[in-house]
Structure formats: C-alpha cells, structure tokens
Amino acid sequence: GAPGVPKDPSLAEALLRRAAERGNAGAEFQLGIAQLSGNEGIAVNKNEGALWVQRAAVRGLKEAQELLKGTRDGKGSK
C-alpha cells in the first residue's frame, strides 16, 4: 500500500475483482495470487485463485504464463 494509507483488504479485493471481471490481465493475476497465498488479507481460495491466474495467462500476461509453466514443470511453489 501507499505510505500513510491504512490497508483495507475488503476494498483491495473489491477493486481487483472489478478490474479482473472487466478483463484486466494484471488484476486477474494479482487477484489470483492473493487468493492462492492469502496475501494482502484476502481469504485463501485456491480454486478461484488458480482460475484467475489461468485467465491472465490466456490473455497473454507473461508472469501468469511463467507461473503456470513452472507449476507444470514441477518448479512452481507447492
């Protein structure tokens, strides 16, 4: 977050979700990672998180493609 601005996980998730639902690959990836890891205070939801990362990869986001490739190759985090 920005210095001096308190974290608001609910707002962060709502904004990411809105952008992701509108097709923003970066938001899809960030929301997916947050749901996979529980970072940013967002509740863990591995199934939905994986779907968001997949969508970002399909849209051509390199980070998402690399993460999925690493996972398939056995190099990703478990």
N, C-alpha and C positions, 0 to 999 in steps of 0.2 A: 504494500500500500504506500500511499504518499506520506511523507513526514508530517506528523501532527494531525493526521486524519485517522480516526479510530476504524478498526476493521469491522465490517458488517457482513458476515458470511451469507446471510439471507439475501442481502442486496446484491452482493457479488454473484451469487448463484443465479439470481433472477436476471441480472444484466447479461451474464454469459449465456444463459439459456435462451434469452430473447434473440441475441445475436446468432447463436448456433441454429436456432429454428429458422432464421432468415437466410441460412446458407453461408455464414461466415466460417470458413475453414479454421481460422485461428481460434475462434471462440469454441468451435466444436472440439478442437484438440485440447484447449485449456480446460474446458468443462469435463471432458473425458478423463484427463489426467487427474484433475481434482477429485472426481468420483472414484477413480481407481485407487488413489492414495489417501484420501481423506484430508488432503492439504487444504489450506485456506478455510478450515472449519466446515467444509462441505461434507455431508454424510457419504460414507462409502457405499457405492452401488456399482459393483464390478461389472455386472451385465450391461447396464446402461452406459457406464464409462467406456467399455470396450466398443460399444456401438458408435459412440460419438467419435472415438479415435478412428474407427474404420471409415466413418463418413468423411472425416477430414482427409484421410489417405486417398479416398476415391476422388476427392476434389483436387488432389494434386499437392497437398501440403507435405513437403519433404520430411519434416520431423515426424509426422504420423506414419509416413511410408517406412522410414528408417526404423521406427519403434516396432512396427508390425513385422518387418523383415527380420529384425534382431530377435523378436519373440519366436518366430517360425524357425529360425536357425539355432535356437537354443541359447542365444546370447542375451536375451532380454531379462529383466528382473522377474522374479517369481512371486 
